[in-house]
Amino acid sequence: MTLAEFEAADAGALNGALLALWWDARGDWAKAHEVAQEIETADGAWVHAYLHRKEGDVGNASYWYRRAGRPVPAGDLRAEWEAIVEALLR
């Protein structure tokens, strides 16, 4: 699946961390966070971290980036979202 196909997909075709990012792309941060909270993997922690960074909760985001084994990024949120989606699609 490509990034464009992911963005056009229906929620029913996705699960886990990708589903959380799908909800985030549709402006439903709360639903994205609800999904991400249920994922107990490094990928789930990465998405959870991204969501808290987007929310502006840097301390909580830092905790989740550590759990994911990822550095805390300082760049554009959209670029991070795309990087996460592309990594998870691989």
N, C-alpha and C positions, 0 to 999 in steps of 0.2 A: 504494500500500500504506500502510495506517495503522500506527501504532506497535503497536497490539494485533495486527494481522495479522502484523507482523514478528515479534513475540514468539511467535506461534503457528506460524510458518513452519517448514518442514523445512530442514535445512542445504543440501540439494540445490537449493533454490530461490534460494539466495543465493551471492554471490561477493564477493571483494575486502574492502573495509573493513567492509561490512555483515556479511559472514560472520565476520570477526574479532569484531565486537561481539556477534554471535549466540552464539559460543562463550563469550565472557566472561559473558554473561547466564546461561549454563548452568553457571557455576562452573569452567570449564576455562581458566584464565588462560594456561597454557602453550600450548595449542592456539591461543588467540586471538593470542598474541604471535607464534607461528610463522607464522600467516597474515599478520599485520600487517607482519612483517619483509619479506615478499615484495612489498609494494605500494610502488612508487616514485613516489607522487603526494603532493600536499599533504594529501589526505584520508587516505591511508595514514599519513603522518607524524602527523596529528592523532590518529588512533586509537592509534598507537604511543605517542604522548605520554600520552594518557589511561591506557593500560595501565601505563606506568611510574609515573605519579602514583598509580594505585591500588596498585601494588606498594610504594610508599613511597620510590622512587628519584627524589628531587626533581631532582637534578642531571641525570640522564639524561632525565627528563621535560622539563625546561627546554630541553634541546638539541632534542628532537623538536617541542616547541611552536614554537621558532624556525624549524625547518625547515618547519613547517606554516603559518607566518605568523600564528600565533595567540598571544594573551596566555596566560600561565599562570594558570588559574583557582584560586580558593581555596575555592570552594563545595563543595556536596555532590556526591559522585561519581555517585550515581544521577541527579541532575539533569543533570550533564554528559553522562553516557551517553545519556540521553533526547534532549538537545539535539543530540548528534552524530548519532544515529540519524535524528531528524527532518530534520536538514539533508541527510543523505545520501539520504533517501527522496524529497526534493524534486526 
